[in-house]
Amino acid sequence: MTVFEIRDALGLVPLHEAEDRPVTGGYAGDLLSWVMGRAQSGDCWITIMSNRNVPAVCSLTDAAMVIFAEDVTPDDAALEAAADNDLNFYRSPLSVFELCAKVASLLS
Amino acid sequence: MSAEPLHVHYDVDGGNFTSAGEASVKVKRLLRQLGCSPETIRRVSIAMYEGEINMVIHANGGDADIYVDDKTIRIVLKDTGPGIKDVEQAMQEGYSTAPDNIRALGFGAGMGLPNMKRYSDTFGIDSVVGQGTTIELGFENR
């Protein structure tokens, strides 16, 4: 399963899109150090945190994509940083719980 | 790569959350250019970011020095902040003294020092209350 396949399967709204790449797992959380301690390279990270530290954490953990749940929209600085770092950022009206269930089902 | 370790210095700007993480991103790029493995880059840059954020939150900034040779990467983070009263307690996952405005940004989960230890191969901390904290992280360049 790749980033673009998950995007299409869940009807995600692209906020910034870079290259397609494989998604190998998932992680959900808003506490950034917790995410940095647990998320793996290639993960789909689901969160409602939306400030400019999100792109930094996405880039450093090498997450394949970020989905902002509940239609949360990152601020302009975060979107600029997503562009600078070639990150895949998406938005969805679904809750974190619903997104986790759907992504897990796609990856299994 | 030469036998002499490559040394890079970064000033970490205190109180500036919009630029926090810049040094880590630069280190990530540097290690990529030097041909380090993705897992080494991930471990080093996350640990470095945690250190940078800690210096911004608690110590009004500080100095970060990175030394890279063929086999090892060493990071020295030095600040002249308030120091840590109980290092053992600060090393526990979930223990945090970060203020509410920092928590609202998604930090202050009490995972900074534990993550630095988790991702490094060697971890040293020297902290004196009223004088500051120095952290030394070592990574095998594998």
gemmi code that builds the backbone of each chain (N, CA, C; Angstrom):
import gemmi

chains = {
    "A": [
        ("MET", (0.851, -1.203, 0.000), (0.000, 0.000, 0.000), (0.886, 1.252, 0.000)),
        ("THR", (0.567, 2.224, -0.845), (1.372, 3.448, -0.912), (0.551, 4.649, -0.411)),
        ("VAL", (1.250, 5.754, -0.274), (0.613, 7.002, 0.179), (-0.565, 7.356, -0.734)),
        ("PHE", (-0.336, 7.329, -2.033), (-1.394, 7.754, -2.960), (-2.564, 6.769, -2.963)),
        ("GLU", (-2.257, 5.484, -2.752), (-3.344, 4.489, -2.689), (-4.218, 4.736, -1.461)),
        ("ILE", (-3.585, 5.065, -0.333), (-4.363, 5.376, 0.881), (-5.181, 6.654, 0.663)),
        ("ARG", (-4.545, 7.657, 0.044), (-5.251, 8.913, -0.274), (-6.531, 8.616, -1.066)),
        ("ASP", (-6.389, 7.802, -2.122), (-7.538, 7.524, -2.995), (-8.590, 6.672, -2.280)),
        ("ALA", (-8.127, 5.692, -1.504), (-9.070, 4.795, -0.832), (-9.907, 5.535, 0.214)),
        ("LEU", (-9.293, 6.541, 0.871), (-9.998, 7.241, 1.955), (-10.525, 8.613, 1.522)),
        ("GLY", (-10.294, 8.995, 0.268), (-10.750, 10.301, -0.208), (-10.112, 11.448, 0.551)),
        ("LEU", (-8.823, 11.334, 0.849), (-8.135, 12.373, 1.629), (-7.930, 13.627, 0.789)),
        ("VAL", (-7.989, 14.771, 1.443), (-7.742, 16.052, 0.760), (-6.252, 16.376, 0.868)),
        ("PRO", (-5.539, 16.491, -0.271), (-4.108, 16.827, -0.192), (-3.903, 18.266, 0.281)),
        ("LEU", (-3.037, 18.458, 1.267), (-2.657, 19.805, 1.725), (-1.302, 20.173, 1.143)),
        ("HIS", (-0.424, 19.189, 1.092), (0.807, 19.267, 0.304), (1.191, 17.853, -0.088)),
        ("GLU", (1.556, 17.698, -1.345), (1.846, 16.347, -1.820), (3.250, 16.294, -2.409)),
        ("ALA", (4.006, 15.300, -1.985), (5.344, 15.063, -2.537), (5.301, 13.738, -3.294)),
        ("GLU", (6.420, 13.029, -3.307), (6.459, 11.762, -4.052), (5.674, 10.670, -3.352)),
        ("ASP", (5.126, 9.766, -4.155), (4.469, 8.581, -3.609), (5.544, 7.657, -3.022)),
        ("ARG", (5.198, 6.948, -1.949), (6.150, 5.993, -1.354), (5.364, 4.950, -0.588)),
        ("PRO", (5.956, 3.799, -0.307), (5.236, 2.769, 0.430), (4.924, 3.193, 1.861)),
        ("VAL", (3.777, 2.768, 2.358), (3.408, 2.973, 3.764), (3.492, 1.605, 4.443)),
        ("THR", (4.286, 1.535, 5.498), (4.566, 0.229, 6.096), (3.924, 0.043, 7.471)),
        ("GLY", (3.331, 1.124, 8.009), (2.708, 1.007, 9.327), (1.978, 2.286, 9.653)),
        ("GLY", (1.487, 2.383, 10.881), (0.768, 3.590, 11.262), (1.019, 3.950, 12.714)),
        ("TYR", (0.806, 5.241, 13.014), (0.914, 5.698, 14.399), (-0.038, 6.873, 14.586)),
        ("ALA", (-0.692, 6.935, 15.756), (-1.586, 8.052, 16.048), (-1.147, 8.709, 17.347)),
        ("GLY", (-1.068, 10.046, 17.353), (-0.700, 10.751, 18.580), (-0.457, 12.217, 18.318)),
        ("ASP", (-0.564, 13.010, 19.392), (-0.403, 14.456, 19.280), (0.777, 14.981, 20.095)),
        ("LEU", (1.255, 14.194, 21.030), (2.414, 14.619, 21.822), (3.664, 14.287, 21.011)),
        ("LEU", (4.394, 15.344, 20.607), (5.405, 15.173, 19.568), (6.563, 14.277, 19.991)),
        ("SER", (6.993, 14.393, 21.246), (8.082, 13.531, 21.687), (7.633, 12.081, 21.758)),
        ("TRP", (6.373, 11.886, 22.078), (5.832, 10.536, 22.110), (5.885, 9.941, 20.694)),
        ("VAL", (5.493, 10.755, 19.736), (5.531, 10.319, 18.333), (6.973, 10.016, 17.925)),
        ("MET", (7.892, 10.893, 18.329), (9.298, 10.673, 17.946), (9.871, 9.418, 18.594)),
        ("GLY", (9.335, 9.061, 19.753), (9.825, 7.863, 20.433), (9.230, 6.584, 19.871)),
        ("ARG", (8.079, 6.666, 19.225), (7.353, 5.457, 18.849), (7.135, 5.263, 17.348)),
        ("ALA", (6.910, 6.347, 16.611), (6.597, 6.204, 15.179), (7.811, 5.654, 14.433)),
        ("GLN", (7.524, 4.875, 13.403), (8.587, 4.254, 12.623), (8.691, 4.915, 11.244)),
        ("SER", (9.857, 4.761, 10.640), (10.030, 5.206, 9.264), (8.988, 4.518, 8.369)),
        ("GLY", (8.342, 5.270, 7.494), (7.336, 4.692, 6.591), (5.927, 4.650, 7.159)),
        ("ASP", (5.745, 5.170, 8.373), (4.414, 5.160, 8.991), (3.467, 6.192, 8.373)),
        ("CYS", (2.174, 5.902, 8.496), (1.128, 6.896, 8.281), (0.820, 7.464, 9.662)),
        ("TRP", (1.100, 8.760, 9.858), (0.903, 9.385, 11.181), (-0.425, 10.155, 11.169)),
        ("ILE", (-1.283, 9.819, 12.117), (-2.604, 10.451, 12.216), (-2.632, 11.333, 13.464)),
        ("THR", (-2.996, 12.610, 13.294), (-2.900, 13.545, 14.419), (-3.913, 14.686, 14.285)),
        ("ILE", (-4.120, 15.395, 15.387), (-4.876, 16.651, 15.327), (-3.981, 17.839, 15.702)),
        ("MET", (-2.689, 17.567, 15.953), (-1.730, 18.658, 16.218), (-1.412, 19.320, 14.885)),
        ("SER", (-1.379, 20.647, 14.853), (-1.312, 21.286, 13.529), (-0.277, 22.404, 13.418)),
        ("ASN", (0.613, 22.556, 14.399), (1.565, 23.666, 14.297), (2.800, 23.271, 13.492)),
        ("ARG", (3.745, 24.204, 13.380), (4.866, 23.983, 12.470), (5.894, 22.965, 12.985)),
        ("ASN", (5.685, 22.472, 14.192), (6.571, 21.402, 14.659), (6.174, 20.053, 14.062)),
        ("VAL", (4.942, 19.946, 13.554), (4.499, 18.687, 12.940), (5.359, 18.313, 11.722)),
        ("PRO", (5.596, 19.261, 10.773), (6.469, 18.883, 9.661), (7.870, 18.476, 10.115)),
        ("ALA", (8.391, 19.141, 11.143), (9.721, 18.772, 11.636), (9.713, 17.325, 12.134)),
        ("VAL", (8.702, 16.986, 12.915), (8.637, 15.624, 13.478), (8.392, 14.596, 12.370)),
        ("CYS", (7.559, 14.939, 11.396), (7.309, 14.046, 10.268), (8.615, 13.771, 9.519)),
        ("SER", (9.362, 14.848, 9.273), (10.612, 14.714, 8.538), (11.644, 13.904, 9.328)),
        ("LEU", (11.769, 14.202, 10.621), (12.801, 13.536, 11.427), (12.483, 12.051, 11.641)),
        ("THR", (11.217, 11.718, 11.836), (10.863, 10.304, 12.023), (10.797, 9.567, 10.685)),
        ("ASP", (10.805, 10.324, 9.579), (10.691, 9.757, 8.241), (9.330, 9.069, 8.042)),
        ("ALA", (8.275, 9.641, 8.631), (6.920, 9.142, 8.374), (6.597, 9.354, 6.892)),
        ("ALA", (5.850, 8.419, 6.299), (5.552, 8.505, 4.865), (4.494, 9.562, 4.580)),
        ("MET", (3.576, 9.763, 5.541), (2.484, 10.718, 5.336), (1.903, 11.140, 6.674)),
        ("VAL", (1.242, 12.308, 6.683), (0.498, 12.745, 7.861), (-0.955, 12.935, 7.441)),
        ("ILE", (-1.886, 12.398, 8.236), (-3.306, 12.710, 8.023), (-3.785, 13.525, 9.213)),
        ("PHE", (-4.291, 14.737, 8.931), (-4.887, 15.575, 9.968), (-6.364, 15.194, 10.069)),
        ("ALA", (-6.752, 14.701, 11.237), (-8.113, 14.212, 11.446), (-9.070, 15.371, 11.716)),
        ("GLU", (-10.377, 15.102, 11.658), (-11.435, 16.047, 12.027), (-11.326, 17.364, 11.253)),
        ("ASP", (-10.787, 17.291, 10.031), (-10.612, 18.487, 9.184), (-9.733, 19.567, 9.807)),
        ("VAL", (-8.863, 19.162, 10.705), (-7.881, 20.116, 11.248), (-6.983, 20.563, 10.104)),
        ("THR", (-6.737, 21.876, 10.019), (-5.864, 22.389, 8.961), (-4.622, 23.015, 9.586)),
        ("PRO", (-3.437, 22.570, 9.156), (-2.207, 23.138, 9.723), (-2.075, 24.616, 9.376)),
        ("ASP", (-1.321, 25.346, 10.201), (-1.136, 26.769, 9.915), (-0.189, 26.951, 8.718)),
        ("ASP", (-0.119, 28.187, 8.202), (0.660, 28.455, 6.981), (2.125, 28.054, 7.134)),
        ("ALA", (2.689, 28.331, 8.318), (4.108, 28.005, 8.539), (4.321, 26.500, 8.423)),
        ("ALA", (3.351, 25.722, 8.921), (3.467, 24.262, 8.855), (3.390, 23.781, 7.406)),
        ("LEU", (2.500, 24.397, 6.626), (2.366, 23.990, 5.222), (3.598, 24.381, 4.399)),
        ("GLU", (4.166, 25.558, 4.726), (5.410, 25.959, 4.049), (6.526, 24.976, 4.351)),
        ("ALA", (6.606, 24.565, 5.620), (7.653, 23.613, 6.016), (7.409, 22.255, 5.362)),
        ("ALA", (6.155, 21.888, 5.164), (5.841, 20.625, 4.479), (6.359, 20.679, 3.046)),
        ("ALA", (6.191, 21.848, 2.414), (6.683, 22.010, 1.041), (8.212, 21.981, 1.004)),
        ("ASP", (8.840, 22.683, 1.959), (10.310, 22.729, 1.998), (10.917, 21.354, 2.193)),
        ("ASN", (10.214, 20.501, 2.937), (10.779, 19.194, 3.281), (10.170, 18.042, 2.470)),
        ("ASP", (9.406, 18.368, 1.418), (8.809, 17.341, 0.541), (7.992, 16.312, 1.319)),
        ("LEU", (7.008, 16.789, 2.066), (6.203, 15.887, 2.898), (4.804, 15.702, 2.312)),
        ("ASN", (4.210, 14.556, 2.608), (2.839, 14.268, 2.184), (1.875, 14.569, 3.329)),
        ("PHE", (1.116, 15.668, 3.183), (0.159, 16.095, 4.215), (-1.257, 16.020, 3.655)),
        ("TYR", (-2.172, 15.409, 4.424), (-3.562, 15.274, 3.991), (-4.508, 15.632, 5.130)),
        ("ARG", (-5.749, 15.883, 4.752), (-6.783, 16.212, 5.721), (-7.964, 15.294, 5.480)),
        ("SER", (-8.699, 14.997, 6.596), (-9.898, 14.174, 6.477), (-10.916, 14.629, 7.523)),
        ("PRO", (-12.213, 14.542, 7.197), (-13.218, 14.883, 8.205), (-13.367, 13.791, 9.267)),
        ("LEU", (-12.804, 12.615, 9.025), (-12.978, 11.500, 9.970), (-12.208, 11.748, 11.265)),
        ("SER", (-12.627, 11.072, 12.344), (-11.925, 11.186, 13.627), (-10.640, 10.351, 13.592)),
        ("VAL", (-9.774, 10.588, 14.561), (-8.547, 9.795, 14.675), (-8.895, 8.310, 14.767)),
        ("PHE", (-9.910, 8.000, 15.564), (-10.317, 6.601, 15.754), (-10.745, 5.965, 14.422)),
        ("GLU", (-11.592, 6.684, 13.696), (-12.079, 6.138, 12.414), (-10.942, 5.981, 11.404)),
        ("LEU", (-10.053, 6.979, 11.370), (-8.934, 6.901, 10.425), (-8.015, 5.735, 10.758)),
        ("CYS", (-7.749, 5.543, 12.050), (-6.894, 4.425, 12.471), (-7.489, 3.109, 12.002)),
        ("ALA", (-8.789, 2.941, 12.207), (-9.445, 1.692, 11.839), (-9.331, 1.460, 10.326)),
        ("LYS", (-9.564, 2.521, 9.553), (-9.548, 2.369, 8.098), (-8.113, 2.124, 7.577)),
        ("VAL", (-7.143, 2.892, 8.089), (-5.776, 2.710, 7.637), (-5.271, 1.322, 8.032)),
        ("ALA", (-5.591, 0.900, 9.242), (-5.150, -0.429, 9.697), (-5.743, -1.511, 8.791)),
        ("SER", (-6.994, -1.323, 8.417), (-7.642, -2.322, 7.569), (-6.996, -2.341, 6.169)),
        ("LEU", (-6.607, -1.153, 5.658), (-5.940, -1.096, 4.342), (-4.558, -1.745, 4.388)),
        ("LEU", (-3.894, -1.607, 5.532), (-2.508, -2.116, 5.628), (-2.467, -3.607, 5.944)),
        ("SER", (-3.595, -4.166, 6.410), (-3.531, -5.566, 6.854), (-3.718, -6.537, 5.679)),
    ],
    "B": [
        ("MET", (35.761, 10.107, 3.550), (35.785, 10.981, 4.730), (37.200, 11.003, 5.328)),
        ("SER", (37.659, 12.132, 5.785), (39.010, 12.226, 6.315), (39.088, 11.617, 7.703)),
        ("ALA", (40.328, 11.390, 8.165), (40.526, 10.798, 9.498), (40.146, 11.802, 10.590)),
        ("GLU", (40.393, 13.052, 10.305), (40.027, 14.118, 11.264), (38.502, 14.233, 11.301)),
        ("PRO", (37.886, 14.196, 12.513), (36.422, 14.284, 12.522), (35.933, 15.639, 11.992)),
        ("LEU", (34.839, 15.581, 11.281), (34.193, 16.799, 10.809), (33.476, 17.432, 12.001)),
        ("HIS", (33.661, 18.730, 12.210), (33.035, 19.406, 13.348), (32.133, 20.533, 12.854)),
        ("VAL", (30.891, 20.523, 13.318), (29.955, 21.599, 12.963), (29.358, 22.157, 14.252)),
        ("HIS", (29.266, 23.479, 14.322), (28.715, 24.131, 15.512), (27.413, 24.853, 15.158)),
        ("TYR", (26.435, 24.740, 16.047), (25.187, 25.489, 15.870), (24.857, 26.237, 17.155)),
        ("ASP", (24.454, 27.515, 17.007), (23.896, 28.252, 18.146), (22.410, 27.953, 18.174)),
        ("VAL", (21.910, 27.449, 19.291), (20.472, 27.209, 19.409), (19.849, 28.438, 20.063)),
        ("ASP", (18.952, 29.067, 19.321), (18.350, 30.333, 19.731), (17.287, 30.076, 20.810)),
        ("GLY", (17.445, 30.686, 21.967), (16.501, 30.454, 23.056), (15.176, 31.160, 22.825)),
        ("GLY", (14.112, 30.558, 23.309), (12.802, 31.202, 23.285), (12.196, 31.356, 21.895)),
        ("ASN", (12.831, 30.785, 20.887), (12.309, 30.942, 19.538), (11.799, 29.605, 19.003)),
        ("PHE", (10.513, 29.377, 19.206), (9.954, 28.097, 18.800), (9.762, 27.972, 17.305)),
        ("THR", (9.729, 29.138, 16.619), (9.531, 29.030, 15.177), (10.793, 28.542, 14.487)),
        ("SER", (11.946, 28.800, 15.083), (13.176, 28.312, 14.440), (13.697, 27.038, 15.104)),
        ("ALA", (13.103, 26.621, 16.213), (13.567, 25.402, 16.891), (13.477, 24.235, 15.923)),
        ("GLY", (14.524, 23.471, 15.852), (14.539, 22.337, 14.928), (15.395, 22.601, 13.706)),
        ("GLU", (15.795, 23.867, 13.521), (16.605, 24.180, 12.334), (17.935, 23.458, 12.328)),
        ("ALA", (18.592, 23.424, 13.489), (19.891, 22.748, 13.563), (19.732, 21.257, 13.262)),
        ("SER", (18.642, 20.659, 13.755), (18.410, 19.224, 13.510), (18.208, 18.939, 12.036)),
        ("VAL", (17.468, 19.828, 11.377), (17.239, 19.641, 9.939), (18.561, 19.763, 9.178)),
        ("LYS", (19.415, 20.722, 9.616), (20.724, 20.874, 8.967), (21.597, 19.635, 9.189)),
        ("VAL", (21.546, 19.094, 10.412), (22.330, 17.888, 10.708), (21.835, 16.725, 9.862)),
        ("LYS", (20.518, 16.636, 9.721), (19.942, 15.571, 8.898), (20.480, 15.661, 7.466)),
        ("ARG", (20.475, 16.870, 6.911), (20.980, 17.061, 5.543), (22.458, 16.710, 5.442)),
        ("LEU", (23.223, 17.165, 6.456), (24.664, 16.907, 6.460), (24.949, 15.401, 6.449)),
        ("LEU", (24.240, 14.652, 7.323), (24.486, 13.211, 7.420), (24.069, 12.498, 6.139)),
        ("ARG", (23.024, 13.022, 5.505), (22.590, 12.428, 4.237), (23.669, 12.631, 3.178)),
        ("GLN", (24.233, 13.862, 3.154), (25.312, 14.145, 2.190), (26.528, 13.267, 2.443)),
        ("LEU", (26.769, 12.943, 3.717), (27.936, 12.136, 4.063), (27.682, 10.646, 3.826)),
        ("GLY", (26.458, 10.295, 3.434), (26.166, 8.910, 3.078), (25.841, 8.012, 4.258)),
        ("CYS", (25.424, 8.582, 5.397), (25.030, 7.754, 6.544), (23.743, 6.999, 6.208)),
        ("SER", (23.499, 5.897, 6.906), (22.307, 5.090, 6.629), (21.054, 5.829, 7.103)),
        ("PRO", (19.898, 5.546, 6.480), (18.663, 6.220, 6.905), (18.366, 6.022, 8.388)),
        ("GLU", (18.657, 4.856, 8.937), (18.357, 4.603, 10.347), (19.275, 5.428, 11.259)),
        ("THR", (20.552, 5.557, 10.873), (21.473, 6.405, 11.651), (21.002, 7.862, 11.593)),
        ("ILE", (20.627, 8.307, 10.412), (20.162, 9.694, 10.247), (18.933, 9.937, 11.119)),
        ("ARG", (18.022, 8.954, 11.122), (16.796, 9.074, 11.919), (17.108, 9.179, 13.412)),
        ("ARG", (17.970, 8.278, 13.881), (18.301, 8.255, 15.315), (18.986, 9.562, 15.736)),
        ("VAL", (19.968, 9.982, 14.954), (20.739, 11.181, 15.313), (19.858, 12.425, 15.258)),
        ("SER", (19.050, 12.546, 14.198), (18.306, 13.795, 14.054), (17.168, 13.908, 15.071)),
        ("ILE", (16.552, 12.782, 15.439), (15.512, 12.846, 16.484), (16.140, 13.234, 17.829)),
        ("ALA", (17.252, 12.601, 18.174), (17.905, 12.904, 19.460), (18.342, 14.368, 19.505)),
        ("MET", (18.868, 14.830, 18.385), (19.327, 16.214, 18.280), (18.139, 17.183, 18.433)),
        ("TYR", (17.028, 16.859, 17.804), (15.829, 17.702, 17.877), (15.324, 17.786, 19.309)),
        ("GLU", (15.286, 16.656, 19.996), (14.856, 16.653, 21.398), (15.769, 17.550, 22.230)),
        ("GLY", (17.063, 17.468, 21.965), (18.019, 18.290, 22.711), (17.815, 19.764, 22.433)),
        ("GLU", (17.605, 20.067, 21.174), (17.381, 21.450, 20.761), (16.125, 22.017, 21.435)),
        ("ILE", (15.040, 21.238, 21.379), (13.776, 21.679, 21.979), (13.959, 21.887, 23.484)),
        ("ASN", (14.658, 20.965, 24.142), (14.895, 21.101, 25.581), (15.632, 22.396, 25.902)),
        ("MET", (16.635, 22.718, 25.090), (17.402, 23.944, 25.359), (16.534, 25.181, 25.155)),
        ("VAL", (15.630, 25.125, 24.166), (14.738, 26.262, 23.920), (13.724, 26.408, 25.064)),
        ("ILE", (13.160, 25.268, 25.505), (12.129, 25.318, 26.556), (12.726, 25.751, 27.901)),
        ("HIS", (13.844, 25.121, 28.261), (14.305, 25.220, 29.644), (15.499, 26.141, 29.875)),
        ("ALA", (16.295, 26.400, 28.838), (17.602, 27.014, 29.116), (17.895, 28.271, 28.304)),
        ("ASN", (16.878, 28.817, 27.622), (17.092, 29.985, 26.782), (18.197, 29.756, 25.743)),
        ("GLY", (18.182, 28.552, 25.178), (19.139, 28.237, 24.108), (20.438, 27.649, 24.623)),
        ("GLY", (21.391, 27.504, 23.707), (22.672, 26.918, 24.082), (23.499, 26.616, 22.842)),
        ("ASP", (24.493, 25.744, 23.036), (25.402, 25.389, 21.942), (25.264, 23.922, 21.592)),
        ("ALA", (25.265, 23.649, 20.297), (25.255, 22.258, 19.833), (26.477, 22.042, 18.955)),
        ("ASP", (27.265, 21.029, 19.288), (28.447, 20.692, 18.491), (28.334, 19.262, 18.004)),
        ("ILE", (28.562, 19.068, 16.726), (28.439, 17.745, 16.119), (29.791, 17.353, 15.524)),
        ("TYR", (30.234, 16.153, 15.868), (31.503, 15.632, 15.361), (31.215, 14.333, 14.616)),
        ("VAL", (31.645, 14.250, 13.379), (31.363, 13.057, 12.573), (32.663, 12.487, 12.029)),
        ("ASP", (32.899, 11.204, 12.263), (33.974, 10.531, 11.526), (33.410, 9.243, 10.922)),
        ("ASP", (34.290, 8.403, 10.380), (33.821, 7.207, 9.666), (32.953, 6.312, 10.537)),
        ("LYS", (33.294, 6.206, 11.818), (32.639, 5.216, 12.664), (31.614, 5.781, 13.633)),
        ("THR", (31.797, 7.019, 14.043), (30.925, 7.546, 15.098), (30.434, 8.968, 14.815)),
        ("ILE", (29.312, 9.260, 15.444), (28.782, 10.626, 15.425), (28.620, 11.018, 16.893)),
        ("ARG", (29.149, 12.177, 17.238), (29.074, 12.628, 18.632), (28.390, 13.988, 18.649)),
        ("ILE", (27.423, 14.133, 19.553), (26.732, 15.410, 19.692), (26.924, 15.907, 21.120)),
        ("VAL", (27.384, 17.143, 21.268), (27.517, 17.752, 22.593), (26.579, 18.959, 22.659)),
        ("LEU", (25.656, 18.897, 23.624), (24.670, 19.967, 23.798), (24.954, 20.641, 25.135)),
        ("LYS", (25.260, 21.924, 25.082), (25.680, 22.609, 26.308), (24.843, 23.871, 26.506)),
        ("ASP", (24.264, 23.980, 27.693), (23.528, 25.213, 27.982), (23.939, 25.769, 29.336)),
        ("THR", (23.573, 27.033, 29.574), (23.859, 27.656, 30.864), (22.531, 27.978, 31.546)),
        ("GLY", (21.579, 27.051, 31.409), (20.249, 27.210, 31.991), (20.224, 26.883, 33.470)),
        ("PRO", (19.038, 26.625, 34.011), (18.878, 26.445, 35.451), (19.418, 25.117, 35.992)),
        ("GLY", (19.757, 24.184, 35.102), (20.206, 22.874, 35.567), (19.035, 21.994, 35.979)),
        ("ILE", (19.323, 20.706, 36.203), (18.275, 19.736, 36.553), (18.512, 19.260, 37.986)),
        ("LYS", (17.496, 19.472, 38.837), (17.635, 19.125, 40.260), (17.837, 17.633, 40.448)),
        ("ASP", (16.955, 16.834, 39.823), (16.989, 15.387, 40.011), (17.048, 14.720, 38.640)),
        ("VAL", (18.259, 14.394, 38.216), (18.449, 13.860, 36.860), (17.733, 12.516, 36.694)),
        ("GLU", (17.785, 11.704, 37.738), (17.146, 10.383, 37.665), (15.637, 10.524, 37.375)),
        ("GLN", (15.029, 11.482, 38.068), (13.594, 11.739, 37.864), (13.336, 12.280, 36.450)),
        ("ALA", (14.210, 13.180, 36.003), (14.045, 13.780, 34.668), (14.187, 12.747, 33.555)),
        ("MET", (14.897, 11.652, 33.851), (15.101, 10.604, 32.845), (13.895, 9.682, 32.726)),
        ("GLN", (12.936, 9.794, 33.659), (11.763, 8.915, 33.604), (10.777, 9.396, 32.545)),
        ("GLU", (10.267, 8.452, 31.759), (9.284, 8.803, 30.733), (8.056, 9.414, 31.395)),
        ("GLY", (7.608, 10.552, 30.899), (6.389, 11.179, 31.408), (6.642, 12.266, 32.432)),
        ("TYR", (7.861, 12.348, 32.983), (8.145, 13.413, 33.950), (8.521, 14.688, 33.197)),
        ("SER", (7.829, 15.779, 33.472), (8.101, 17.022, 32.754), (7.876, 18.227, 33.650)),
        ("THR", (8.695, 19.259, 33.459), (8.478, 20.526, 34.158), (8.124, 21.622, 33.148)),
        ("ALA", (7.787, 21.225, 31.921), (7.483, 22.221, 30.883), (6.191, 22.966, 31.215)),
        ("PRO", (6.163, 24.289, 30.949), (4.949, 25.075, 31.231), (3.821, 24.766, 30.238)),
        ("ASP", (2.609, 25.206, 30.580), (1.423, 24.897, 29.776), (1.514, 25.388, 28.330)),
        ("ASN", (2.122, 26.571, 28.124), (2.175, 27.085, 26.748), (3.022, 26.179, 25.856)),
        ("ILE", (3.994, 25.507, 26.461), (4.833, 24.558, 25.712), (4.047, 23.269, 25.433)),
        ("ARG", (3.267, 22.860, 26.416), (2.456, 21.641, 26.231), (1.439, 21.830, 25.119)),
        ("ALA", (0.916, 23.062, 25.013), (-0.066, 23.340, 23.963), (0.539, 23.169, 22.570)),
        ("LEU", (1.857, 23.281, 22.469), (2.536, 23.094, 21.185), (2.799, 21.619, 20.893)),
        ("GLY", (2.466, 20.756, 21.846), (2.672, 19.320, 21.625), (3.944, 18.795, 22.257)),
        ("PHE", (4.661, 19.695, 22.976), (5.865, 19.255, 23.677), (5.556, 19.080, 25.160)),
        ("GLY", (6.594, 18.824, 25.952), (6.391, 18.694, 27.390), (5.738, 17.397, 27.781)),
        ("ALA", (5.941, 16.340, 26.960), (5.368, 15.032, 27.280), (6.267, 14.249, 28.235)),
        ("GLY", (7.410, 14.844, 28.559), (8.330, 14.133, 29.439), (9.044, 12.985, 28.742)),
        ("MET", (9.276, 13.168, 27.443), (9.930, 12.106, 26.662), (11.242, 12.578, 26.033)),
        ("GLY", (11.624, 13.814, 26.278), (12.806, 14.377, 25.609), (14.087, 13.643, 25.968)),
        ("LEU", (14.429, 13.651, 27.250), (15.651, 12.952, 27.674), (15.552, 11.445, 27.423)),
        ("PRO", (14.405, 10.791, 27.752), (14.312, 9.349, 27.453), (14.504, 9.039, 25.965)),
        ("ASN", (13.982, 9.905, 25.084), (14.183, 9.666, 23.642), (15.647, 9.820, 23.246)),
        ("MET", (16.317, 10.815, 23.850), (17.742, 10.997, 23.529), (18.521, 9.749, 23.915)),
        ("LYS", (18.160, 9.174, 25.061), (18.838, 7.952, 25.514), (18.459, 6.760, 24.629)),
        ("ARG", (17.174, 6.689, 24.294), (16.666, 5.574, 23.486), (17.381, 5.479, 22.136)),
        ("TYR", (17.598, 6.650, 21.500), (18.115, 6.627, 20.132), (19.640, 6.694, 20.047)),
        ("SER", (20.315, 6.968, 21.162), (21.775, 7.054, 21.103), (22.385, 5.737, 21.574)),
        ("ASP", (23.661, 5.505, 21.217), (24.358, 4.310, 21.698), (25.051, 4.583, 23.024)),
        ("THR", (25.505, 5.822, 23.209), (26.040, 6.206, 24.522), (25.410, 7.541, 24.919)),
        ("PHE", (25.096, 7.664, 26.210), (24.397, 8.856, 26.694), (25.046, 9.322, 27.983)),
        ("GLY", (25.461, 10.587, 28.013), (26.032, 11.136, 29.236), (25.386, 12.469, 29.555)),
        ("ILE", (25.106, 12.696, 30.840), (24.492, 13.975, 31.222), (25.188, 14.504, 32.471)),
        ("ASP", (25.501, 15.788, 32.418), (26.150, 16.431, 33.553), (25.396, 17.739, 33.794)),
        ("SER", (24.731, 17.818, 34.952), (23.915, 18.997, 35.199), (24.191, 19.546, 36.585)),
        ("VAL", (24.378, 20.866, 36.662), (24.601, 21.526, 37.949), (23.548, 22.619, 38.095)),
        ("VAL", (22.768, 22.530, 39.181), (21.712, 23.515, 39.402), (22.329, 24.917, 39.489)),
        ("GLY", (21.755, 25.832, 38.731), (22.242, 27.215, 38.721), (23.364, 27.454, 37.727)),
        ("GLN", (23.894, 26.386, 37.135), (25.019, 26.565, 36.191), (24.703, 26.088, 34.782)),
        ("GLY", (23.991, 24.965, 34.681), (23.644, 24.495, 33.343), (23.762, 22.995, 33.181)),
        ("THR", (23.514, 22.561, 31.957), (23.482, 21.136, 31.651), (24.292, 20.864, 30.389)),
        ("THR", (25.066, 19.795, 30.430), (25.772, 19.334, 29.235), (25.372, 17.888, 28.975)),
        ("ILE", (24.982, 17.630, 27.742), (24.595, 16.277, 27.353), (25.489, 15.841, 26.211)),
        ("GLU", (26.008, 14.615, 26.318), (26.854, 14.091, 25.248), (26.235, 12.803, 24.727)),
        ("LEU", (25.972, 12.791, 23.423), (25.338, 11.639, 22.796), (26.311, 11.025, 21.790)),
        ("GLY", (26.438, 9.716, 21.831), (27.302, 9.029, 20.869), (26.497, 8.051, 20.034)),
        ("PHE", (26.818, 7.993, 18.750), (26.096, 7.102, 17.830), (27.116, 6.342, 16.993)),
        ("GLU", (26.911, 5.052, 16.830), (27.709, 4.319, 15.845), (27.208, 4.716, 14.465)),
        ("ASN", (28.144, 5.010, 13.590), (27.787, 5.418, 12.227), (27.586, 4.157, 11.385)),
        ("ARG", (26.431, 3.494, 11.585), (26.230, 2.203, 10.903), (25.174, 2.286, 9.805)),
    ],
}
model = gemmi.Model(1)
for chain_id, residues in chains.items():
    chain = gemmi.Chain(chain_id)
    for i, (resn, *xyz) in enumerate(residues, 1):
        res = gemmi.Residue()
        res.name, res.seqid = resn, gemmi.SeqId(i, " ")
        for name, pos in zip(("N", "CA", "C"), xyz):
            atom = gemmi.Atom()
            atom.name, atom.element = name, gemmi.Element(name[0])
            atom.pos, atom.b_iso = gemmi.Position(*pos), 0.0
            res.add_atom(atom)
        chain.add_residue(res)
    model.add_chain(chain)
structure = gemmi.Structure()
structure.add_model(model)
structure.setup_entities()
